[in-house]
Amino acid sequence: KVKRELFDLRMLKATGRLEKPHLFKYNRHRLAQLLTIERERELVKEAETSTQEVAESVSNASSTTTVETADSPE
């Protein structure tokens, strides 16, 4: 939506009908905020995924180690 508003503002500027030029700065700022929030959510999701993978690999490694020690003839 914000990208579309920026596009519309550029069209108004090109045709000479732009009445509120401050909206360029406002919409660019708003777009940056939205993209930042989107990226933060991606990073949180990636961190949760990697944490789960590490937990699974640790539990698999500990069960594998236990099995290996149990199978050794001593």
Phi and psi restraints in degrees (value plus and minus 20) as a CYANA .aco file:
   2 VAL   PHI     -87.1   -47.1
   2 VAL   PSI     -59.0   -19.0
   3 LYS   PHI     -82.1   -42.1
   3 LYS   PSI     -59.5   -19.5
   4 ARG   PHI     -84.9   -44.9
   4 ARG   PSI     -60.6   -20.6
   5 GLU   PHI     -82.6   -42.6
   5 GLU   PSI     -61.1   -21.1
   6 LEU   PHI     -83.0   -43.0
   6 LEU   PSI     -61.3   -21.3
   7 PHE   PHI     -80.7   -40.7
   7 PHE   PSI     -66.7   -26.7
   8 ASP   PHI     -81.6   -41.6
   8 ASP   PSI     -59.0   -19.0
   9 LEU   PHI     -84.3   -44.3
   9 LEU   PSI     -60.2   -20.2
  10 ARG   PHI     -83.3   -43.3
  10 ARG   PSI     -58.6   -18.6
  11 MET   PHI     -85.6   -45.6
  11 MET   PSI     -62.0   -22.0
  12 LEU   PHI     -83.6   -43.6
  12 LEU   PSI     -59.8   -19.8
  13 LYS   PHI     -84.9   -44.9
  13 LYS   PSI     -62.0   -22.0
  14 ALA   PHI     -84.8   -44.8
  14 ALA   PSI     -54.0   -14.0
  15 THR   PHI    -109.5   -69.5
  15 THR   PSI     -23.4    16.6
  16 GLY   PHI      60.5   100.5
  16 GLY   PSI      -2.4    37.6
  17 ARG   PHI    -127.9   -87.9
  17 ARG   PSI      -6.6    33.4
  18 LEU   PHI     -96.8   -56.8
  18 LEU   PSI     101.3   141.3
  19 GLU   PHI    -120.7   -80.7
  19 GLU   PSI     -45.2    -5.2
  20 LYS   PHI    -146.7  -106.7
  20 LYS   PSI      62.5   102.5
  21 PRO   PHI     -86.3   -46.3
  21 PRO   PSI     -39.4     0.6
  22 HIS   PHI     -85.9   -45.9
  22 HIS   PSI     -36.9     3.1
  23 LEU   PHI     -87.6   -47.6
  23 LEU   PSI     -43.8    -3.8
  24 PHE   PHI     -78.8   -38.8
  24 PHE   PSI     -74.4   -34.4
  25 LYS   PHI     -82.2   -42.2
  25 LYS   PSI     -63.8   -23.8
  26 TYR   PHI     -79.8   -39.8
  26 TYR   PSI     -67.1   -27.1
  27 ASN   PHI     -90.8   -50.8
  27 ASN   PSI     -55.7   -15.7
  28 ARG   PHI     -83.7   -43.7
  28 ARG   PSI     -62.0   -22.0
  29 HIS   PHI     -83.3   -43.3
  29 HIS   PSI     -64.5   -24.5
  30 ARG   PHI     -83.6   -43.6
  30 ARG   PSI     -61.3   -21.3
  31 LEU   PHI     -81.9   -41.9
  31 LEU   PSI     -63.1   -23.1
  32 ALA   PHI     -82.1   -42.1
  32 ALA   PSI     -60.4   -20.4
  33 GLN   PHI     -81.6   -41.6
  33 GLN   PSI     -66.2   -26.2
  34 LEU   PHI     -84.7   -44.7
  34 LEU   PSI     -61.3   -21.3
  35 LEU   PHI     -86.5   -46.5
  35 LEU   PSI     -55.6   -15.6
  36 THR   PHI     -84.8   -44.8
  36 THR   PSI     -64.8   -24.8
  37 ILE   PHI     -82.3   -42.3
  37 ILE   PSI     -62.2   -22.2
  38 GLU   PHI     -81.4   -41.4
  38 GLU   PSI     -63.8   -23.8
  39 ARG   PHI     -86.3   -46.3
  39 ARG   PSI     -60.2   -20.2
  40 GLU   PHI     -80.7   -40.7
  40 GLU   PSI     -60.8   -20.8
  41 ARG   PHI     -84.7   -44.7
  41 ARG   PSI     -58.5   -18.5
  42 GLU   PHI     -83.3   -43.3
  42 GLU   PSI     -62.8   -22.8
  43 LEU   PHI     -84.6   -44.6
  43 LEU   PSI     -59.8   -19.8
  44 VAL   PHI     -83.5   -43.5
  44 VAL   PSI     -63.2   -23.2
  45 LYS   PHI     -83.4   -43.4
  45 LYS   PSI     -62.8   -22.8
  46 GLU   PHI     -84.0   -44.0
  46 GLU   PSI     -60.1   -20.1
  47 ALA   PHI     -84.7   -44.7
  47 ALA   PSI     -61.4   -21.4
  48 GLU   PHI     -83.9   -43.9
  48 GLU   PSI     -61.4   -21.4
  49 THR   PHI     -84.5   -44.5
  49 THR   PSI     -65.7   -25.7
  50 SER   PHI     -88.0   -48.0
  50 SER   PSI     -54.4   -14.4
  51 THR   PHI     -84.4   -44.4
  51 THR   PSI     -61.4   -21.4
  52 GLN   PHI     -85.5   -45.5
  52 GLN   PSI     -60.4   -20.4
  53 GLU   PHI     -84.6   -44.6
  53 GLU   PSI     -60.8   -20.8
  54 VAL   PHI     -85.6   -45.6
  54 VAL   PSI     -62.8   -22.8
  55 ALA   PHI     -82.6   -42.6
  55 ALA   PSI     -61.2   -21.2
  56 GLU   PHI     -86.1   -46.1
  56 GLU   PSI     -62.3   -22.3
  57 SER   PHI     -88.1   -48.1
  57 SER   PSI     -55.6   -15.6
  58 VAL   PHI     -87.1   -47.1
  58 VAL   PSI     -63.8   -23.8
  59 SER   PHI     -86.7   -46.7
  59 SER   PSI     -57.2   -17.2
  60 ASN   PHI     -87.3   -47.3
  60 ASN   PSI     -60.5   -20.5
  61 ALA   PHI     -86.4   -46.4
  61 ALA   PSI     -61.2   -21.2
  62 SER   PHI     -89.1   -49.1
  62 SER   PSI     -56.8   -16.8
  63 SER   PHI     -90.9   -50.9
  63 SER   PSI     -55.0   -15.0
  64 THR   PHI     -87.3   -47.3
  64 THR   PSI     -62.3   -22.3
  65 THR   PHI     -82.9   -42.9
  65 THR   PSI     -62.0   -22.0
  66 THR   PHI     -82.8   -42.8
  66 THR   PSI     -62.6   -22.6
  67 VAL   PHI     -85.5   -45.5
  67 VAL   PSI     -61.8   -21.8
  68 GLU   PHI     -83.7   -43.7
  68 GLU   PSI     -61.5   -21.5
  69 THR   PHI     -89.4   -49.4
  69 THR   PSI     -53.4   -13.4
  70 ALA   PHI     -90.5   -50.5
  70 ALA   PSI     -49.2    -9.2
  71 ASP   PHI    -103.7   -63.7
  71 ASP   PSI     -34.8     5.2
  72 SER   PHI     -91.9   -51.9
  72 SER   PSI     113.7   153.7
  73 PRO   PHI    -102.2   -62.2
  73 PRO   PSI      82.1   122.1
